[in-house]
Amino acid sequence: MSRFPTCLVLGLALVATACGGATSEDATDAVGEEVTTTTAAPASATAGPATTTTVAIAGAEFPAIATGDNGAVEILARPEAVVSLSPTATEILFAIDAGDQVIAADSLSDYPAEAPTTSLSAFEPNVEAIAELGPDLVVLSFDPGDVVASFDALGIPTLVQSAALSIADTYEQMLQLGVATGNRDAAAATIKQMQADIDEVVATLPATDEPIRYYHELDDTYYSVASTTFIGEIYSLLGMISIADGAADLNFGYPQLSAEFILEADPDVILLADTMCCGQDATTVSERPGWSNLTAIADGSIVELEDDVASRWGPRIVDLLAEVAAILVATSEAG
Amino acid sequence: MRVSRLWWAAAGVSLVVAVLLGVALGPASLRLGAILADVLQTVSPAGGEALGDTQHAILWQLRIPRVVLAGLVGAMLAIAGASYQGVFRNPLADPYLLGVAAGAGLGATIVIVFGRLDGVSLLLPAAAFFGALGAVVLTYLLGFSVSGTSTTATLIVAGVAIAAFFTAIQTFIQQRNAEALRQIYTWILGRLGTSGWDEVLLVLPYVVVSSTVLLIYGRSLDVMSVGDAEARVLGIRVSRVRLVVVIFATLGTAAAVAVTGLVAFVGIIVPHTIRLLVGSAYRSLLPLSLLFGASFLIVADLLARTLVAPAELPIGVITAFVGAPFFAVVLRTSRGSIG
């Protein structure tokens, strides 16, 4: 219990420091050049080119106003002690050249390798433990209820970016992190590069008459995704359509399918996103009772994805796209 | 009190109808005629294929084993529930009374969280099984340490204590590993969906042995229903009977739970409903529970996989939704007693 007084003192010191400077309550009085950013209205991407985002950069970078799920967040100076409690945000921060500004990342932030992973929890953030590190920006994907409010009280800006629902959301989040960390140019450049990479991958695909039907497996009890989800949108860029689309309505895009249905639907491609959580791979799938009859197994059209790459919405979606496209190209060349 | 022959016939017919419906209906559209032809062919091979390869696989590798598994598990849970109600003289007793659910849940959680890389499918049933058994053993030890012999009240309270303890550990592990929550929750809600013949073969010996032993003890349960002291006077070795019934009911329940997760309600609703309709003589209640329990779960599973096809509902949701109102109706309209 001897740590408690230390935490208390640190906490008080932080509060004192924060009160000394401008707090978020002074936001309306802050003087600074307004930053205008324009984002093209996202079109839904279905087997077509990726959406475009244009950024107009004007004036000084700070104070900046970034927008997250918790509304407009004012950041007064370039943050040099960013704490990221979202694995996707960590990936984005490193991709937009903000990596050296990150002092701590949560326990699940395992990419890139140089990310400063700590034992902080992404799901159960302990405000004191985070505050102890002396952050000047905290990025979250999930607020259990009191984290943002606690940091507001401490005068530390927080940015909440929950799971993207579309690729346009991903670009927007990257942009906002760029605004928040003073890396707007790098963010814009990364976005442009991602769009170019995606277009390049899509261009390698052979033309098909019918959409390619896929089954994306989330775990070994047959939870799947529909085309309306984020990852469904990524697959749509490749001209793919989920066999689970008929079941989507009641299940918010993530229905649990029955094995009978999967066998009868006979998908062209099977994508396994449960290689790490549930030990599934091409061999275990083909050994399931009755599954050896499937076309995808006979053709070898099974993609083993890393669970993390398939569940995060950061810069590695391009890698995911490329991996799946490679399988599609190989399958069509094989006949 | 003799049970009218009609009820036996009804039990048999309901089981047959349930099996037929379960095999004929499902998310994959297999024509009934083709199914019958395929079955006949498998029994006595003839030329030509009644169903395509995939459909044949769906029928024999997925649907029929699933129906058989539902029947076995439903029968086991119902007869175990009836036995527990008899041996504890408590209408709220169900197969999970002595901590079976908490123990199995903890075993499953540990494997799901820590055994991920090794391929969950093999370890999971074993862990759930031994977790369930371990919980009941601990309950008995705790009950015995309090009083020299096991009285019903002591055992039930010990069961509550052990269940609470195991649930607390499980909750702690779940909290620390929130990314495994969906898998754990899916298991807890109960699922017959990933079955093949392996799971049926795993459960079959336990169900057969447990049910046989429990059926034999039906008469003793009738005598015990008048009270421990009276039963002893009448020559029943109460503690021994209680121990044997608990052991075998638990073994069967643990095996059932190990492959399908925690299917709730079956063990309490089926015996009660039969009691209200037919009467409380365990001699007939136990076998009727066996048959009606099987039919109930087969039909519940059928609904679970067809209501929102091609998606599936967890079977625990169906049993609760369907079972509870049905039970309320029977309660209101019958003149039987719960006793």
Interface residues (C-beta under 8 A of the other chain):
Chain A: L108 F123 E124 D219 D220 T221 Y222 Y223 I243 A244 G246 A247 L250 N251 P255 Q256 L257 S258 A259 E260 F261 L263 E264 A265 D266 M276 C277 C278 G279 T284 R288 P289 G290 S292 N293 L294
Chain B: G26 P27 A28 S29 D53 T54 Q55 A57 I58 W60 Q61 L62 R63 P65 R116 L117 D118 G119 V120 S121 Q175 A178 E179 A180 R182 Q183 T186 R191 G193 T194 G196 W197 D198 R305 V308 A309 P310 A311 E312 P314
